[in-house]
Amino acid sequence: MRKNILLLLLTPLLLAGCSTTSGQATSATPTVKQSELTAKQISEWTYKSGEKSVKVLNNDKPSNIKKTDFDQSHIDYSGLDNLNRTKTATAYLTRNNLGRSNTRTEQTWRPTGWHNEPKYVDGTRVIPQNRGHLIAYTMTFNLNKSGQTQQGELGSIDNPYNLFTQTEFSNQKTMTQVEQQVRDALAQNKKVIYKVTPIFRGQELMARGVWVQALSTDGSLKFNRYLWNVQDKVNFDYATGRSKVDRDLKVPAVSNSHQKYYHHYKKQRNYHHNS
């Protein structure tokens, strides 16, 4: 009898204990909405071998530009930080900003993390770094180095505010794809806001990736993506920009479908590509 009474007295306490434990187990730290992501949060991401080289954010909807933001054609360059690293560039573009030039200025600016170090990967000579443009050279015509309208200007080729150290793969594969979407929209006489942010972690001199967003004023073009600044079989020390061959690091290839569109434009409009 005493045992039964004791059991009855303990039962509520046992149930209360289970309830408390259950409540703790089901509680979770709220996750940040991708529409509210910041460059600082993205900088904490680390690429894993075999992962896709492009990360779609917020269902490909731009998270911090609106079509009503469009102003007359210009580029807002954020300049360089205290480590000489380039920062965000936001371009407000029209068809007038598309172009090419038969005479191109030599690139002499050395963006942070720049090391022109050829590598031999599986017997093939590879130069894994490029001078990457935040806003592609082919869509910066008739704008001066400050980003303001100036008819006759031949594009931003060697502008420190528009250059960062980018892998050959990121520059010539994944970046080219998003740039072509912008060029296509501009060629159709659409107005486009194109925002590009190189993502640096802490005091590192080479960007871990580049955050690209675009939105046309008619809403037909929109994307929001993070492009990893990586190269197949090449491992980068992002603190310095130096690299070494790493055959265990795999970066999946991407489609080159953009090339047929590029050649079409080159033939029809005589554009010259140099992203």
C-alpha positions in Angstrom: 0.0 0.0 0.0 2.8 2.4 1.0 4.6 1.6 -2.3 1.4 2.5 -4.3 1.0 5.8 -2.4 4.7 6.7 -3.0 4.3 5.8 -6.7 1.3 8.1 -7.0 3.2 11.0 -5.4 6.2 10.6 -7.7 4.3 10.2 -10.9 3.6 14.0 -11.4 7.2 14.8 -10.8 8.4 12.2 -13.3 5.9 13.5 -15.9 7.0 17.1 -15.2 10.6 16.1 -15.7 9.8 14.4 -19.0 7.9 17.5 -20.2 10.9 19.8 -19.3 13.3 17.5 -21.1 11.1 17.3 -24.2 10.7 21.1 -24.3 14.5 21.5 -24.3 15.0 18.9 -27.0 12.5 20.5 -29.4 13.7 24.1 -28.9 16.1 25.2 -31.7 18.2 28.2 -32.5 16.3 30.3 -35.1 18.0 30.2 -38.5 18.7 33.4 -40.4 16.4 33.9 -43.4 18.3 34.0 -46.6 16.6 37.2 -47.5 18.4 38.7 -44.5 21.8 37.3 -45.1 24.8 39.6 -44.7 28.3 39.4 -46.3 29.7 38.7 -42.8 27.5 35.6 -42.4 28.4 34.4 -45.9 32.1 34.8 -45.2 31.8 32.1 -42.6 30.8 29.5 -45.1 33.5 27.0 -46.2 33.6 25.2 -49.5 33.6 21.4 -49.4 35.2 19.3 -52.1 32.6 18.1 -54.6 30.0 20.8 -53.7 28.3 22.8 -56.4 30.2 25.9 -57.4 27.1 28.1 -57.3 24.8 28.5 -54.3 21.3 29.9 -55.1 20.1 32.3 -52.3 16.6 33.2 -51.4 15.1 31.2 -54.2 17.1 33.4 -56.7 15.3 36.5 -55.6 17.5 39.6 -54.9 17.4 40.3 -51.1 18.7 43.9 -50.9 18.0 45.6 -54.3 14.6 46.8 -55.6 13.7 47.8 -59.1 12.4 51.1 -57.8 16.0 51.8 -56.8 17.0 52.4 -60.4 18.6 55.7 -61.1 20.2 57.0 -64.3 23.0 54.9 -65.6 26.0 54.8 -63.3 28.1 52.5 -61.0 28.4 53.0 -57.3 31.9 51.8 -56.4 32.5 51.3 -52.7 36.3 51.8 -53.1 39.0 50.0 -51.2 39.1 49.0 -47.5 42.0 49.5 -45.1 43.7 46.4 -46.5 43.3 47.6 -50.1 40.6 45.1 -50.8 37.9 46.0 -53.2 34.3 46.3 -51.9 30.8 46.2 -53.3 29.9 47.7 -56.7 26.3 48.4 -57.6 25.7 49.1 -61.3 22.6 50.8 -62.8 22.9 49.8 -66.4 21.3 50.4 -69.8 22.0 49.3 -73.3 24.2 52.3 -73.7 26.7 50.6 -71.3 27.3 47.6 -73.6 30.4 47.8 -75.8 33.8 46.6 -77.0 37.1 48.1 -77.8 39.7 47.2 -80.3 42.4 48.9 -78.2 42.5 47.7 -74.6 44.5 49.1 -71.8 47.1 46.8 -70.2 46.1 45.6 -66.7 48.8 46.6 -64.2 46.8 46.8 -60.9 47.6 44.0 -58.5 44.5 43.3 -56.4 45.0 41.8 -52.9 45.9 38.1 -52.9 47.3 38.3 -56.4 50.0 35.7 -57.2 50.6 34.8 -60.8 51.7 31.3 -60.1 51.2 28.7 -62.9 50.6 25.2 -61.8 50.8 21.8 -63.5 47.7 19.8 -62.9 47.7 16.3 -64.5 50.3 17.4 -66.9 48.4 20.6 -68.0 49.8 24.1 -67.3 47.2 26.1 -65.4 47.2 29.7 -64.3 44.6 29.5 -61.6 44.1 33.2 -60.9 42.6 36.0 -63.0 42.0 39.7 -62.4 38.2 39.5 -62.0 36.0 42.4 -62.7 33.1 43.1 -60.3 31.2 44.7 -63.1 32.1 43.1 -66.4 34.2 45.2 -68.7 31.7 44.8 -71.5 28.9 46.5 -69.5 30.9 49.5 -68.3 31.1 51.6 -71.5 30.3 55.3 -71.5 31.1 55.4 -67.7 34.3 56.8 -66.3 36.4 55.3 -63.5 34.3 56.9 -60.9 31.2 55.2 -62.4 29.7 58.4 -63.8 28.3 58.8 -67.3 30.9 60.0 -69.7 30.2 59.3 -73.4 33.1 57.8 -75.3 34.7 56.0 -72.3 35.9 52.6 -73.3 35.1 50.5 -70.3 36.5 49.8 -66.8 39.5 47.5 -67.5 42.2 48.4 -65.0 40.1 50.2 -62.3 41.3 49.2 -58.8 37.7 49.7 -57.5 36.5 47.1 -60.0 39.1 44.3 -59.7 39.7 41.5 -57.3 41.7 38.2 -57.4 39.4 35.6 -58.8 40.1 32.0 -59.8 40.2 31.2 -63.5 37.2 28.8 -63.0 35.1 31.3 -61.2 35.9 34.1 -63.6 35.6 32.3 -66.9 32.8 29.8 -66.0 30.4 30.7 -63.3 30.8 34.5 -63.3 30.5 34.5 -67.1 27.1 32.8 -66.9 25.5 35.5 -64.7 27.2 38.3 -66.7 25.7 36.9 -69.9 22.2 37.1 -68.4 22.8 40.7 -67.6 24.1 41.4 -71.1 21.2 39.7 -72.7 18.7 41.8 -70.7 20.6 45.0 -71.6 20.7 44.1 -75.3 16.9 43.8 -75.1 16.9 47.4 -73.9 16.0 46.6 -70.3 17.3 48.6 -67.4 19.2 46.4 -64.9 20.5 46.9 -61.3 23.5 44.6 -60.9 25.2 44.3 -57.4 28.4 42.4 -56.9 30.2 41.9 -53.5 33.5 40.0 -53.1 33.3 38.0 -49.9 36.4 38.1 -47.7 36.7 36.3 -44.3 38.3 38.3 -41.6 41.7 39.8 -42.7 42.2 37.4 -45.7 43.4 39.0 -48.9 41.7 36.7 -51.4 37.9 36.5 -51.6 36.3 33.2 -50.6 33.6 33.9 -53.2 31.5 36.6 -54.9 27.9 37.4 -54.1 26.0 38.5 -57.3 22.5 39.9 -57.5 20.6 41.4 -60.4 17.1 42.8 -61.1 15.7 44.4 -64.2 13.1 47.1 -63.8 10.5 45.1 -65.6 11.1 42.1 -63.3 12.0 39.7 -66.1 15.6 39.2 -64.9 16.4 38.4 -61.4 19.0 36.3 -59.6 20.7 36.1 -56.2 23.7 33.7 -56.1 27.0 33.0 -54.3 29.8 31.9 -56.6 32.6 30.1 -54.8 36.0 31.4 -55.6 37.5 27.9 -56.2 39.4 25.9 -58.7 39.4 22.2 -59.4 42.5 20.4 -58.0 44.0 23.7 -56.7 43.9 24.6 -53.0 44.1 28.3 -52.1 45.4 29.9 -48.9 42.9 32.7 -48.8 44.9 34.6 -46.2 47.6 35.2 -48.8 46.2 34.1 -52.2 49.0 31.5 -52.7 48.0 28.1 -53.9 49.1 24.5 -54.4 48.0 21.5 -56.4 45.5 19.3 -54.4 44.2 16.4 -56.5 41.7 15.6 -53.8 39.9 18.9 -54.2 37.1 18.4 -56.7 35.1 21.3 -58.2 32.4 20.0 -60.6 32.4 21.3 -64.1 29.5 23.6 -65.2 27.7 23.9 -68.5 29.2 26.2 -71.1 25.8 26.9 -72.7 26.4 30.6 -72.3 29.1 30.4 -75.0 26.7 30.0 -77.8 24.9 33.2 -76.7 28.2 35.0 -76.4 29.3 34.1 -79.9 25.9 35.1 -81.2 26.3 38.6 -79.7 29.9 38.8 -80.8 28.8 38.2 -84.3 25.7 40.3 -84.3 26.8 43.2 -82.1 30.6 42.9 -82.2 30.9 42.8 -78.4 34.1 41.8 -76.8 34.1 39.7 -73.6 36.5 40.1 -70.7 34.7 39.5 -67.4 
